[in-house]
């Protein structure tokens, strides 16, 4: 990844719910002097049961360590701003919604990761770890999601289960398939995805059933 990313990478995911396309996510990953910046917007429409729009901006070090995340979430006429910052081994959150403010603070040790509803965060996790077929990594994770885009501490297990060729936006590429689960629930609540050699997710699935796509990379281009 370090050698591949020299300027900007733009991408677009098609989004699905119960196997039906219901929106898209557009994003860009930029190399900057301090590390990396990821920005994007994600829009869900019918037949998704909860149409909404998210805009996000994440900052990372050169070692792919997250230092901040800002999320603007719009559902109908409701608007929420969730601001996350890392520092001094802590992860701090400020949530602004309907003239109210909520705050969180908790430990953010060096091996801890962040999970958020875009596959760029899978790319971040893969960039910090090496996987071989049959290999697995379990680590603490801070999970960010609705209804307040707040943090829930948990653990996460990544397993590399398959290697082969997968069709990306430019044709077949070498790729690996991963299964992601949350111990101790096992694979009952797991999901899976294919990622290319640089860790970009090509396609993911609701659960382990490849007939139920979740996100699919349909566009990706670079600009030096």
C-alpha positions in Angstrom: 0.0 0.0 0.0 2.8 2.4 0.9 4.3 2.1 -2.6 1.0 2.1 -4.4 -0.5 5.2 -2.9 1.3 8.3 -4.1 -1.5 10.9 -4.5 -5.3 10.3 -4.6 -7.4 7.2 -5.0 -11.1 7.7 -5.9 -13.6 4.9 -5.5 -17.3 4.1 -5.6 -19.2 1.3 -3.9 -22.7 0.1 -4.9 -24.7 -0.7 -1.7 -27.1 -3.5 -1.2 -29.8 -4.7 1.3 -31.1 -8.2 1.2 -29.4 -8.6 -2.2 -31.1 -5.6 -3.7 -29.1 -2.5 -4.7 -30.2 0.5 -2.6 -27.5 3.3 -2.8 -23.9 4.1 -3.2 -20.8 5.3 -1.4 -18.2 7.6 -3.0 -14.9 8.1 -1.4 -11.3 9.3 -1.8 -8.1 8.3 -0.1 -5.3 10.9 -0.1 -1.7 10.8 0.9 -0.7 13.9 2.9 2.6 14.8 4.7 1.3 13.6 8.1 -0.2 10.4 6.8 -3.6 9.9 5.1 -7.0 11.4 4.8 -10.2 9.5 3.9 -13.3 11.4 2.9 -16.6 10.0 1.6 -20.3 10.1 1.5 -22.7 7.2 1.6 -26.4 7.4 0.7 -29.0 4.7 1.3 -32.3 4.8 -0.5 -35.4 2.5 -0.8 -35.7 -0.5 -0.7 -33.4 0.0 2.3 -35.6 0.1 5.4 -33.7 3.2 6.8 -32.9 5.7 4.0 -30.2 8.0 5.2 -27.0 9.9 4.2 -23.6 9.9 5.9 -20.6 12.1 5.2 -17.3 11.3 6.9 -13.7 12.4 7.1 -11.0 10.3 8.8 -7.4 11.2 9.5 -4.5 8.6 9.9 -0.8 8.5 10.6 1.7 7.2 8.1 1.4 3.8 10.0 -2.4 3.7 9.3 -3.3 4.6 12.9 -6.5 6.5 13.1 -6.3 9.9 14.8 -9.7 11.3 14.1 -13.1 10.7 12.5 -16.0 13.2 11.8 -19.4 11.8 10.8 -22.4 13.8 9.7 -25.5 11.7 9.6 -28.8 12.8 8.0 -32.0 10.8 8.4 -35.0 12.7 7.0 -35.0 16.1 8.7 -32.8 14.9 11.6 -29.1 15.8 11.6 -26.4 14.4 13.9 -22.7 15.3 14.2 -20.3 12.8 15.8 -16.7 13.9 16.3 -14.0 11.4 17.4 -10.4 12.2 18.4 -7.5 10.0 19.5 -4.8 11.3 21.8 -2.7 10.2 24.9 -3.9 6.6 24.5 -7.6 7.7 24.7 -10.5 7.9 22.2 -12.8 10.8 22.8 -16.2 11.4 21.3 -18.5 14.4 21.1 -22.1 13.9 19.7 -24.3 16.8 18.8 -27.9 16.1 18.1 -31.2 18.1 18.5 -29.5 20.8 20.7 -28.0 18.2 23.0 -24.4 17.2 23.5 -23.1 13.8 24.6 -19.5 12.9 25.3 -17.6 9.6 25.6 -14.0 8.8 26.6 -12.2 5.5 26.8 -8.9 3.7 26.3 -7.5 3.4 22.8 -4.4 1.1 23.1 -2.0 0.6 20.2 -3.5 -2.8 19.1 -7.1 -1.4 19.1 -8.9 -0.8 15.8 -12.0 1.2 14.8 -15.0 -0.3 13.0 -17.3 2.1 11.1 -19.8 1.5 8.3 -17.5 1.9 5.3 -15.1 -0.7 3.8 -12.3 1.8 3.9 -12.0 0.8 7.5 -11.4 -2.8 6.5 -8.6 -1.5 4.3 -7.1 0.3 7.4 -7.2 -2.9 9.4 -5.6 -5.0 6.6 -2.9 -2.4 6.2 -1.7 -2.9 9.8 -1.6 -6.7 9.6 -0.2 -9.5 7.5 -2.5 -12.4 6.6 -1.7 -15.8 5.0 -4.3 -18.4 4.0 -5.6 -19.9 7.3 -4.2 -17.0 9.3 -6.2 -15.0 11.8 -5.9 -12.0 14.0 -8.1 -11.1 17.0 -8.0 -7.6 18.5 -9.9 -5.1 20.6 -12.1 -2.8 18.5 -14.3 0.3 19.1 -17.4 -0.1 17.0 -19.1 3.1 15.8 -22.7 3.1 14.5 -26.3 4.1 14.9 -28.3 5.5 16.6 -25.8 8.1 17.8 -22.6 7.1 16.0 -21.2 6.5 19.4 -18.6 3.9 20.5 -19.2 0.4 21.8 -16.0 -1.5 22.8 -15.8 -5.1 21.7 -13.4 -7.7 20.1 -13.1 -8.7 16.5 -11.7 -11.7 14.7 -10.4 -11.6 11.1 -9.7 -14.9 9.3 -8.1 -15.2 5.8 -9.9 -18.3 4.3 -9.3 -18.3 0.6 -7.1 -17.0 -2.2 -7.8 -16.7 -5.9 -8.8 -14.4 -8.7 -11.7 -12.0 -8.3 -13.3 -9.6 -10.8 -12.7 -6.0 -9.8 -13.6 -2.8 -11.7 -10.7 -3.5 -14.2 -11.1 -7.2 -14.5 -9.7 -10.2 -12.6 -7.1 -9.4 -9.9 -5.4 -11.5 -7.3 -7.5 -11.4 -4.1 -8.1 -13.0 -0.7 -11.4 -13.7 1.1 -11.8 -12.8 4.7 -14.4 -13.7 7.4 -15.0 -11.2 10.1 -16.7 -12.2 13.4 -17.2 -10.8 16.9 -16.2 -13.3 19.6 -17.8 -15.0 21.3 -20.7 -15.1 18.8 -18.7 -17.1 16.3 -19.7 -17.0 12.6 -23.5 -16.8 13.3 -23.2 -13.0 13.0 -20.1 -12.9 10.7 -19.7 -11.3 7.3 -17.2 -11.9 4.6 -15.4 -10.0 1.8 -12.9 -10.2 -1.0 -10.0 -7.7 -1.0 -7.2 -7.1 -3.5 -3.5 -7.2 -2.8 -3.6 -3.6 -1.5 -6.4 -4.4 0.9 -9.2 -2.6 -1.0 -12.5 -4.5 -0.5 -13.8 -5.6 -3.9 -17.1 -7.2 -2.7 -18.7 -8.1 0.6 -21.6 -10.2 1.7 -24.3 -10.1 4.4 -23.2 -13.1 6.4 -21.3 -15.8 4.6 -23.7 -16.2 1.7 -22.2 -14.9 -1.5 -25.6 -14.6 -3.1 -26.4 -11.7 -0.7 -24.0 -8.8 -1.6 -23.5 -6.0 0.8 -21.1 -3.7 -1.0 -19.4 -3.9 -4.4 -16.6 -1.8 -5.7 -17.7 -0.6 -9.1 -15.2 2.3 -9.7 -11.7 2.9 -8.7 -9.1 5.3 -10.2 -5.9 7.0 -9.0 -4.4 10.4 -9.6 -0.8 11.3 -8.9 
